[in-house]
Amino acid sequence: MQRSKNTGELIARLFAGDRLAAARLISLVENEMDDYHEIMRQIYPRTGHALIVGVTGAGGVGKSSLTNHIIKKFRDQGKIVGVVVVDPSSPFSGGAFLGDRIRLQRHTQDDGVYIRSLASRGYLGGLSRATYDVIRIMEAMGRDVIIVETLGAGQDEVDVIHIAQTCLLVMTPGMGDDIQAMKAGIMEIADIIVINKADLDGTEICRRHIQAILDIGSFKEGDWVPKVITTVSVASKSEHLQGIDELMGAIEEHQKYLHATDAFEKVKFARIEQELGLIFKDELQKLVFKGLKGTGKKKKYIKHIMEGKGDPYSVVDEILQTYILQRSDEI
């Protein structure tokens, strides 16, 4: 890691809405420069005000085309928008495979829209710790709305519920998404279920399956029951688009529900709890690996496990005892 220069100036420019400063600070935080903790400490008091919408779903369901329409609708309302596109990570560089400017290029010339691609970096929940920091930076930049589009939905792709106030689960008819949702339990992450590409055969069957799942759900009185919206987000003529206004109405309705109940505080609590957990995990791992560096013990531990002389759980217990518990006793 290296120490960056002039971060104070960059932060001041960020607070003034400077896009270049935001890009530079995001790179510093994502690459974990030595002073990125201090960057986030200064930025944090300017955060917590934005409406955060999560968009998740399997590949090919049309998440990006829907995101395009959502951006436009918020811009029509005069909102300043930030977009975080979480892409699959390269196994070699850790960078994102897909470019935001390819998928969301319609908005790249709009000063009221700031888009950033971010690698998932192998996090099982689909969102890396850096995702939380990037959202905070966009909030400090003055974005009114931040849309987080994740790389896909599955049994592990559920972290978006911890960061988004309103979460959209996007499906398509004829792909078995509704059945997969039942198996994976990912219906729990959705505040709004979007059946996109509703001009395809099987839309009504898909809608009925999903509604049946919701009808037998264990919702208590006063709970938010996920809305099911059908949309067509890509069409040769604009008049053939469907459901976009209904989707925006459902987002607004969910936001009103959150603010009218104690649900908003619960969402905020869950976001900070998840954020704390990721920071603890990352910093603990760094502390341990720093202690092992140059000792040759890491290689020895791995060889012992390979030879059947040890197991990962015993190794972790030993490492924790050596580098964490002993230090706390000394303190």
SVG drawing of the C-alpha trace seen along z (x, -y; Angstrom):
<svg xmlns="http://www.w3.org/2000/svg" viewBox="-52 -23 63 60">
<polyline fill="none" stroke="black" stroke-width="0.4" points="0.0,0.0 1.1,-3.6 0.1,-6.9 -1.8,-9.3 -1.2,-13.0 -3.5,-16.0 -6.5,-13.9 -7.7,-16.9 -8.1,-18.9 -9.8,-15.9 -12.3,-15.6 -13.1,-19.3 -13.7,-19.1 -15.8,-16.0 -18.1,-17.9 -18.5,-20.5 -19.7,-17.7 -16.4,-17.3 -16.7,-14.2 -12.9,-13.8 -12.3,-14.1 -14.9,-11.4 -13.2,-9.1 -9.8,-9.6 -11.1,-9.0 -13.0,-5.9 -9.8,-4.5 -7.8,-5.3 -10.4,-3.6 -10.8,-0.6 -7.1,-0.1 -6.7,-0.5 -4.1,-3.3 -2.6,-3.8 -4.8,-6.8 -8.1,-5.4 -9.4,-5.0 -8.8,-8.7 -10.6,-9.5 -13.7,-7.6 -13.6,-9.2 -13.8,-12.6 -16.5,-11.6 -18.7,-9.7 -20.5,-12.7 -21.7,-13.8 -23.5,-10.4 -26.7,-8.7 -29.2,-10.9 -29.5,-9.2 -32.3,-6.9 -30.5,-3.6 -32.2,-1.3 -30.8,2.2 -31.3,4.0 -30.5,7.7 -31.3,10.8 -29.8,13.5 -27.8,12.6 -29.8,11.8 -33.0,10.7 -32.5,7.0 -31.2,5.4 -29.2,2.8 -32.0,1.8 -34.3,1.4 -31.7,-0.6 -31.5,-2.9 -35.2,-3.7 -35.0,-4.1 -32.2,-6.6 -34.2,-8.6 -37.3,-8.7 -35.3,-10.0 -33.6,-12.6 -37.0,-13.7 -37.9,-14.3 -34.8,-16.5 -32.9,-14.0 -29.1,-13.7 -28.2,-10.1 -25.2,-7.8 -25.0,-4.3 -22.7,-1.5 -22.5,1.5 -21.0,4.5 -19.4,6.7 -17.7,10.1 -14.1,9.9 -11.2,10.9 -9.5,13.8 -6.1,12.3 -6.4,8.6 -9.4,8.3 -10.9,5.8 -14.4,5.7 -15.0,7.7 -17.8,5.5 -17.7,1.7 -20.4,-0.5 -20.1,-2.9 -21.0,0.0 -24.2,0.9 -25.3,-2.5 -23.8,-4.7 -27.0,-6.7 -26.3,-8.6 -22.6,-9.0 -22.8,-12.6 -25.3,-13.7 -23.6,-15.6 -26.5,-14.7 -25.6,-11.0 -22.4,-9.5 -21.7,-5.8 -19.0,-3.6 -18.2,0.1 -16.9,2.0 -15.5,5.5 -17.2,8.0 -13.6,9.3 -14.9,12.7 -17.2,11.7 -19.9,14.4 -22.7,11.9 -21.9,10.1 -20.9,6.9 -17.4,6.1 -16.5,3.8 -15.5,1.2 -19.1,1.1 -20.2,-0.4 -17.4,-2.9 -18.2,-3.9 -21.8,-4.5 -20.7,-6.7 -18.5,-8.7 -21.4,-9.2 -23.6,-10.3 -20.9,-12.8 -20.7,-14.0 -24.4,-15.0 -26.2,-12.3 -29.9,-12.2 -30.4,-8.6 -27.9,-5.8 -28.7,-2.7 -26.7,0.5 -26.9,3.1 -25.4,6.4 -23.9,9.1 -26.5,11.7 -29.0,13.4 -28.5,16.8 -28.3,18.3 -25.3,16.2 -26.2,13.0 -28.2,11.5 -25.9,8.8 -27.8,6.1 -30.6,6.3 -28.2,5.0 -27.3,1.9 -30.4,1.0 -33.5,-0.6 -35.6,0.7 -34.5,3.9 -35.7,5.0 -35.5,8.6 -35.7,8.9 -36.9,12.1 -38.0,13.1 -40.7,15.6 -39.7,18.9 -36.3,19.2 -37.5,21.0 -36.5,18.0 -39.7,18.2 -39.0,21.9 -35.3,21.1 -36.4,18.2 -38.4,20.7 -35.4,23.1 -32.9,20.4 -35.1,18.4 -34.1,15.2 -37.7,14.0 -36.8,12.7 -34.5,10.1 -37.1,8.5 -39.2,5.5 -40.4,5.4 -40.4,8.3 -40.1,7.3 -41.0,9.7 -39.1,8.1 -39.5,9.0 -43.2,9.4 -43.9,9.6 -42.6,13.1 -44.8,16.2 -45.3,17.5 -45.5,14.1 -48.9,14.7 -47.9,18.2 -44.7,16.7 -46.7,13.9 -49.2,16.4 -46.4,18.7 -44.7,15.7 -48.0,14.4 -48.8,17.9 -45.4,17.9 -46.2,14.5 -49.7,15.5 -48.4,18.3 -45.6,16.2 -45.5,15.6 -46.2,11.8 -47.4,10.2 -50.0,7.4 -48.3,4.2 -45.5,5.9 -44.6,4.8 -45.7,7.5 -43.5,7.4 -45.2,5.9 -45.1,7.9 -44.6,5.6 -44.5,6.7 -42.3,4.6 -40.9,4.5 -37.7,2.5 -36.5,3.0 -38.7,2.3 -38.3,1.1 -40.8,-1.8 -41.1,-3.7 -44.9,-3.1 -44.2,0.6 -42.4,0.2 -44.4,1.4 -44.6,1.0 -41.9,-1.5 -44.2,-4.1 -45.8,-1.3 -42.3,-0.3 -41.4,-3.8 -44.8,-4.1 -43.9,-0.9 -40.5,-2.3 -42.1,-5.5 -44.8,-3.5 -42.1,-1.3 -40.2,-4.4 -43.3,-5.9 -43.9,-2.7 -40.3,-2.7 -40.6,-6.3 -44.1,-5.8 -43.0,-2.8 -39.9,-1.8 -38.7,0.2 -36.4,-2.6 -34.4,-2.5 -34.2,1.3 -32.8,1.0 -30.3,-1.6 -29.2,0.6 -28.8,3.6 -26.7,1.6 -24.3,0.3 -24.1,3.8 -23.1,5.4 -20.6,2.6 -19.0,3.1 -18.8,6.8 -17.0,6.4 -14.5,3.9 -13.8,6.2 -13.3,9.2 -10.9,7.4 -8.9,5.7 -8.6,8.9 -7.3,10.8 -4.8,8.1 -3.6,8.2 -3.1,11.9 -1.4,12.0 0.9,9.2 1.9,11.3 2.6,14.3 4.6,12.4 8.2,13.4 7.9,16.2 7.3,19.1 4.5,20.3 1.8,19.8 3.5,22.2 4.1,24.7 0.5,24.6 -0.7,25.3 1.8,28.2 0.6,29.8 -3.0,29.6 -2.0,31.1 -0.1,33.9 -3.1,34.7 -1.1,33.6 -3.5,30.7 -6.8,29.1 -7.9,25.5 -9.9,25.1 -7.0,26.0 -4.7,23.7 -7.1,20.8 -7.4,21.5 -3.7,21.5 -3.2,18.3 -5.9,16.5 -4.4,17.6 -1.0,16.3 -1.8,13.0 -5.1,11.9 -5.7,13.4 -2.2,13.2 -2.0,9.5 -5.2,8.7 -3.8,10.4 -0.7,8.3 -2.7,5.1"/>
</svg>
